[in-house]
Amino acid sequence: MANIQQVAEKAGVSAATVSRVLNNVASVSSKTRLKVEHAIKELNYEPSMLGRNLRNSESRLLLVLIPSISNPFYTEIIKGIETIAIANHYNILLCATDSNSERENIYFNMVKNKLADGIISMDPTINRQKLNELAEKHSIILCSEYEEGGSIPYVTIDHKLAAYHAVKHLIKLGNKKIALINSDETYLYARQRREGYERALKEFDLPIRKEWIYHTEHLEFEHGVHAMRRLLQVNERPTAVFAVSDTLAIGALKEINVSGLHVPDDIAVVGFDKISFSNMTNPTLTTVAQPMYKMGCTAAYMLINRIKGNQVESIVLEHELVIRESTMG
């Protein structure tokens, strides 16, 4: 493989001139530029991106932090991030932290050591203090999960309003006994979605009953199954369920079907996220659609702008309630 010296020799110029052509420096005459470009083509020369990036003090690598690759919610967001990153000559590295502080430190150190230019974090379990310290000198954007009153820019939706719309839909269908399958309330989205659930119930003078609110440790399908099993054992069974993620809602659907009850005739179900599987269930799942691809694109734009030294404002995107068979009689 040709090197820069060989290109210079073929073009009859210095290696420094070849470097100026590669870096689009304006002081090179068009005649010299053509000679160098011709030599590059003839020799199939490919400049070292690593060398160029080191000279420019950049890695052209963006880290995307997620807690786990098993949650399908992240898929569309990652696609959006990747689209914008590649269009702007960046690569992305997907980092599953597994809620492990040692792994977090490895990724944080990559940014500190200039092996990556910035971070998009979607991990609600991340060490906030360390992330905030890193953000003082480095480019960080939060996506979906963010910190209220924090200084790091974020892109998200209004989780409280979205949950309120979902539960209000169940109430308008005539449901008065509405359960909530929520996740761990150490996470902001879980607290906000419960607030939206409670707001809708209060507005229609419906009771908020402890036995109808079930908290899961994780968002996987089997946790939804278990949560629904417990809710079906309550003395006064709910007629509707709002789950804070589609994976939990799909688990709830499975358990309702197994128990011999029917959705939505016996129990109506609403999920949250509009993951691709939500349209493949039986019945299909009514859910709150987050604009996941757009969220990813927006987060990538924000991070690249931040890397360039521009001021970046937080963005709240629109959500949509997608009504399907699980709430339609």
N, C-alpha and C positions, 0 to 999 in steps of 0.2 A: 504493500500500500504506500502511495506517494506521501512525502512529507512536505512541509512548507518550503524547505531549502530547495528541493527538487523543482517545485513550482516556480520559485524565484529564478532559478538557473534557466529553466525553459523559457521564461518570459523575458529574461535579460534584465531583471530588476533585483532589488534587495529584498530580503525576507520581510523587512519592516514595511516595504511598499505593499507586498502581498497582504500583510496583516491589515494595513489601512484600507485596502480594497474590500477585504472580508468584513471589516467593521464600518463600511460605508462612510469613510472619512472624506469630506468634500474636497480636500486639497489635492487629490489625485486627478491628473488630467484624463479626459475621456479616452485618449489614445492609449495611455498606459493601462487604464482600467480594462480596456478591450483585450490587450495583450495578456494580462493576468487572467482574465476570465476564460480566454481561449486555452491557456495553459492548464487551468484548473479542470476544464472539461476534458481535454486530451488525456490528462493523467488520472482522471476520475478521483481527484483529490477531495476528501471530506474533512473539513476542519474539526478539531476536537472540541466538542461542546463543553467538556469539563474544563479544558484550558481556558476557553473564552469566558465561561462562567466564573472561574476563579479570578480572572483579570477584572471582571466587572463586579466581583464580590456578590454574586447571586448564584443560586443553585437551579432556578427555574423549576423547583419542586414544591408543591403544596401538600401539606398533610391534612387528611380528613379523618377526624377522630370520631369513632362510634363505639358504643359499649359492646356490641356483639354483631356478627354478620348474620345471625339467624333471624333477625327481625326484618321482614320484607318491607317495612315502612321506609327503610333507608334506600332501597334500590333506586327509585325514581329520582330522589334527591341527588344521589351519587352520579346518576346519568347527567343531570343538569350541571353539576359542578364540573364533570369531565368535559362536557361539550364546550363550555366557556373557557376552561383551562387550556384545552388543546388549541382552540381558536386564537388564544393569546400566547401560544408557544410555551405553555407550562405543562408539566406532567403532574399527576396526583399519586400519592401513596395512601392507600386505605389502611388505617391503623385501628384494629379492634383492641380496645384497652382491657376488656374483660373486667372492668372496674378494679384494675390492679395498679397500685401506685408505682410499682417498679417499672411497669410498661409505660405509664404516663411520663415518668422521669426520662426514659429513653427518648421519647418523642419530643419532650420539651428541650432536651439537650441537643437534639438535631437542629432545632431552630437557633438555640444559643450559639452553636458551633458553625452556623451558616451552611449546614447540610440541607436545610429547607428554608424557604423564604417566608412561610407563614402557616397558620393553622385555621381550619374551619372545624369547630367543635360541635358535634351533635350529641355529646355524651353527658347525660344529666347527672352522672355519678362522679364527674371529674372534680379534682381538688380545686375549688374556686380560688382559694388564696394564692396558690402557685400560679394558676392561670392569669390572675389579675396582675401578679408581679411580672410575669413574662410579657403581658400586654403593655406594660409601661415602656418597653424598649423594642418590642417586636409586633408584627402584624397578626392580629387574632380577630376572627369573626365567629359569633355564635349563631347556630342555625336551629330553629324550632325551639329547643330548650334554652332559656336565657336567664339572666339575673335581674330581678326587679330593682331598679334604682342603681344598677351597676354601670361601670364606665365602658365596658366592651360593647361595640355595636353588634346588633343582632337582626336577623330576619325571622319572622314568625307569623302566626295568625292570632286572632283574639280568641283564645281557648275558652274563656268564660262565656263569651257571646255565642260561640259555636255550640257549646254544651247546652246552653239555654234554648237555642233553636231546636236542638234534637229532642229535648225533654218536652218542650212546648208542643212539638208535633205529636208526641205520644199522648199528651193531655187532650189535645184537640180531637184525637180519635176516640176519646171517651174513657181513657185510662185514669184511674184515681190512685191505684196502688203501683207505684213505679219504683223499682229497685235500681241500685247503682252498683256496678262492678268496677271498682276503682283500683289503681295500683298504689304504690308506696307514696304517701303524702310528703315525704322529704323532697319529692320532685315538684317543681313549680306547676307543671302542666296538670298534675293530678289534683293539686289544691284548686287550681283555677277551674278545672272541669267540674269538680264537686261544687264549687261556688255557683257555677252556671246551672247545675242540676237543682240546687237549693233555691236559687232565684226564681226558676220556673214554678216550682212547687209552692213557694210562698205567694207568688202572684195569683195563683188560682186557689189559695187557701187549702192546700193539700198537706197532709202530715209528712214531716221528715222523720222517718222511723229508723232507729239504729239497726234493728234486725233486717232491714231492707238494704243496708249499705255494707258491702263486703269488700275488704281490701286484700289484694293479692300481692305477693312479693315480687312476682315477675309477670311479663306480658305474654308468655307462651300459651299456646292452645290449651294444654292440659290444666293450666291454672284457671282458665275460663270454665272448663268442664267441672272442676272441683268447686268453684265459686257458685255455679248454677245449682249443683247438687245440694249445697248448703242452703241456698235460697228456696229451693223446692221443699225443704224440710221445715220451714218456718210455719207456725200455726196458720197465719193468714197469708196465703200464697200471693205474691205480686202478679199483676196482669200484664206488666211490661217491664223490660230491663233496658237500661242504658249502660253500655260497657265503654270504658274510656279508650279501648283499642279494638280494631277489627279482629285481631287474633283471639282476644278474650271473648268477643261477641260470637265468633265462629265456634269456640269451645262451648259457649252457652247454648248455641243452636243444637249442637251435637247431643248435649245432655238432655235438653227438652225433648228431642226426637226419641232418644233411648228410653225416656221415662213414659213414653206413650202419649205425651201431650202434643198439641199441634201449634205451629207458628204460622200466622199470628193469631189464630182463633182463640187459643188458650193463653198464650203469652206472646206479646209483640217484642221484637228485639231491634235495637239500634246500636251500631258500632261507631268507630271513629277512625279515620285516616283514608279510606277508600283504597286499600291495597288491592292488587290485581285479583287475589283469591276471593274478594268479597262478592264478586259477580258470578262465582262458580259454585256457591253454596246452594243447598236446597232447604228452604227457599232462599232466593238471592237476598243479600243483606242491605237494608237501609243504613246509610252511613254518612258521616260528615266528611266531605272531600277536602283534604288539604291540597293546595296547588304544589305538590311535591317537586315536580320537575322545575317549575318556575322558582321555587324556593332555593333549589340547588344552583340554578343559573344566577339568581340574585346574590346568593352568598359568595359565589366565585367572583362576580363583578366587584362586589364590595371589598373582598380580600385583595384583589389585584390593584384596585384603586388605593387601598390602604398601603400596600407595598410601595406604590409610586409616591407615597407621601401626601396623598390627598385626604381631606376631611371626609369622613363617612358617617351618614346618619342611619339610625335604625329604621327598619321598614316592617310594617304590619300588612300582610297580604289578605285578600278576601278568601273566605271559605264558602262552601256550598253544601246544603243538605240534599243528598241524593236519595230519593224515595224509591224503594224497591219492594219486593214481595214480603219481606219479614215484618212490614207494618201495614200491608195492604190486604184486606179481607177478600 
